[in-house]
Amino acid sequence: MFRGFLICPFVVELARLDPAGIEAVDPPGPATKGYDTLYDEPALEGAADAGVPIRRELDPNIRLPAQIDDKAFEGLAMVEAGNVPDSDIELTLHFADLEAQGLVGADGMAAIRAGDRLVSISREDGTVVMTPREPVYVTEARPEGFALALANPHRNLLCLKLAPRPQG
């Protein structure tokens, strides 16, 4: 069965967010778990005045072929606290590659979700082409390419939108 293919793919390395790992953290202070129940976001780790949001990632990172569309990369975005580089990257992954690595659940949903982080982009031979200076995270994971084959329809593509999440 032919399901199509990616055009000129690179290999992306993604670090998947580990919500259970965040939940298990017991940060110092009044919070009793890794998520702040008031704001429904990761609690701060470290001193209250200089803490950073708790982040735990699944190990190991995953590597997948992807088409890359960089609409904006590290554009100047000034805020009161200084420059917060603006990036807008879209990755197109093939569901066949996700299935081959066991990254599609029994519910049919991809294991790549909002909050996962782009680690690097490489050529197929492993040569790193780019490592983002500022973290860039998946903000949307949208299945596409439904019903392209009339006899045995499948969805073929997972489109990821990535952007920074500025701290300022």
N, C-alpha and C positions, 0 to 999 in steps of 0.2 A: 504494500500500500504506500503510495507516494504522498508525503505530507508537506512537501515544499522544503525550502532550505533558507538559511541566512545568506545575505550578500556581503562579501568581504568581512567576515567576522574577525574580531579580536577576542582575546580571552580575558574575561573580567574576574577578579577575585573579590568575593563578597564575604563580609563578616556578619553572621546572623545574630540578631539580638536574642538574649536569653532571658525572657521574662521571669522564669522560675528562679534563675540565679539572682536576679535583682530582688525578687520577693524574699529570698532567703537571707539577704544581708541584714544585719542588725546594726544600724549606724549609731554612733554615740548621740546622746541627747534624748529628747522626748519621743522621737519616732521609734516604733518597735518593729518595723519592717522596712524593706527597701523602697516601698512606694509611700509617698506622702498622701495620706487619706484625704486631707483637706483639698489639695490641688490635683489629686489623681495623676501624679507624675513621679518619676524617681526622686527619692529624697536626696539630700546633699550628703556627700561623703567627705569627711575632714572637718576642719574648723568651720563654724557657722558663717563667719565673715569671709572665708576664702574657699568654701567647699565647692566641689564640682558634683554634678548629678551622678548618681551611682549608675554605672553601665557595666553589664556583664555580657559577654558574647560566647556563643557556642563554639566549640573547638572540634574539628579544624575548620579553617576558612574553606569556602567552596570556590571552585574554578569552573566557569562555564563559557562557551562561545557566545558572543553577542555582537549585534550591530550597534554602532554608537553614533548618536546624533548630539553633538554639543552645541546647543543653541546660544549659551553664554558660559564663559568660564572665567572666574575670578574678576568679574567686572567691579569697578569702583562703586561702592555703596557706603557713603559716609553717614554716620550716626553720631550722636553726642559723645559716645565712648570711643570713636575713631572709625577706621575703615572696617567694614564687615563685608568681605568679598562676596559678590553675588554670582552663583553658578546655576545653570539649568541644563542638566544632562538627561538624555533619554537613552535607555538601553532596550533592545529588542532581543528577547531570548526565545528559543524554540522549545516547546513543551516536550518534544522527543528527547532533548538533552536533559531536561529536568527529570523526566521519567527514568532515564538511564541511570541517574545518580540517586534515585529514590527520594526526590524532592517534590513529589506530588502525593498528598495525603489520600486516605480512603474516601474523603469527602470530595475529592477532585480539585482541591485548592492547592496552589503552589505553596511551598514552605518558605519562599522568599516573601517578606512582608514589609510594610512600612516600619521604619526604624533600623533596618539592616544598613550596613555601611559599606561604601565602595572602598576597597583597600588599594587596588591597582588595576591597570589595564596593560596587557602584554600581547606580544605577537604569539602565534601558535608555537614557535620554537622556545618560548619562555622568556624572551628578551622583554624586560619591562619598558613600556613606552611612556607611562605616566603614573605617578603616585600623587594624589591630591595633597596639596600643602595644608589645606583646611579640610576637616571631615565633611564628606558629602554623604547624605543619607537617602534611602528610598522613602519617598513621600507618597507614592502611589504604585500599586502593582495591579495592572489591569489585563485580564485575559482578552485576547483578540483573535481574529481569524476563524470565527465559527463558520461551519457549513461550507467550507471551500471545496469539499469533495461530495458530489451528490449521492454516490452509491453508499459511502460509509463516512459520514461527516465527523470531523474531529475539530477541536480548537487547536490551533497551531502555535500561537504566539503569546508570550507574556511581555507586556510593555511596562517598563519601570521608569518612573520619573524620579530624578534625584536632585536634591538641592541641599545647601548648607542649612544648619539650624543655628543662627547666630546667638551667642550668649549675651550680646550687648542689648 
